[in-house]
């Protein structure tokens, strides 16, 4: 597999967007499992980073984070 270092930032972004937008519990459970099993960590810090924020507030942070950590070139909706 190539560029596996990008998996964690991408999953982190998906987790945060899910937390502040639609909060699908199935997506949350799958991502929590992935973080626990793949990276041997939990999502507590990500959850804390999302508390009290709206999708509009968090998207600039996510875009900046993804541009620094990945080669993702998407025009993500705010």
Secondary structure, 3 states (H helix, E strand, C coil): CCCCCHHHHHHHHHHHHHHHCCCCHHHHHHHHHHHHHHHCCCCHHHHHHHCCCCHHHHHHHHHHHHHHHCCCCCCCCC
